[in-house]
Amino acid sequence: PQRAAARRGRGPVSADGAGEVDEVRPAPVGRTSPAVLIALILLSVGLAAVAQLTLKHGMDQVVERSGAFRIEGESLKTVLSTPAVWGGLLLFGLSAVVWLAVLSRTSLSLAYPFAGLTYVLILLADRFILDQEVPAIRWVGVGFIIIGIVLVAQTRHS
């Protein structure tokens, strides 16, 4: 009866069921502030974008040494011996760890649209770091991505 009372919320009982004991509850998990959440998301997205750029640099080195990548021994050996490829993979790993922290603090439906910022950052790097031409229609697409992210960010996180 005492255990049933405890299950119904009338108070905890001791392990032997003889009497009440102080209730032990885990400390309440505080909500992550929106600023911290956005900072974690942006860190993860930024790391992912730098990882992509690093992998591209590494694969450009692979192409210079052995041509386009193929699933065969010599090509794999060249990729595995290219430090920039390993650096890019390490950055992706760090991005994933930060992303896990994000996912532990909010819903996927809020967090995942921010992954679209990776495309925005890559496009900006293409244009301003790699000095590549970017067609106007891509800039329009980036505008829509940013508008969508701003709209999603206006919702309450959980």
Buried (B, 14 or more C-beta within 10 A) or exposed (E): EBEEEBEEEEEBBEEEEEEEEEEEEEEEEEEBEEEEBBBBBBBBBBBBBBBBBBBBBBBEBBEEEBEEEEEEEEBEEBBEEBEBBBBBEEBBEBBEEBBEBBBEBBEEEBBBBBBBBBBBBBBEBBBEEEEEEEEEEBEEBBEEBEEEBEEBBEEEBE
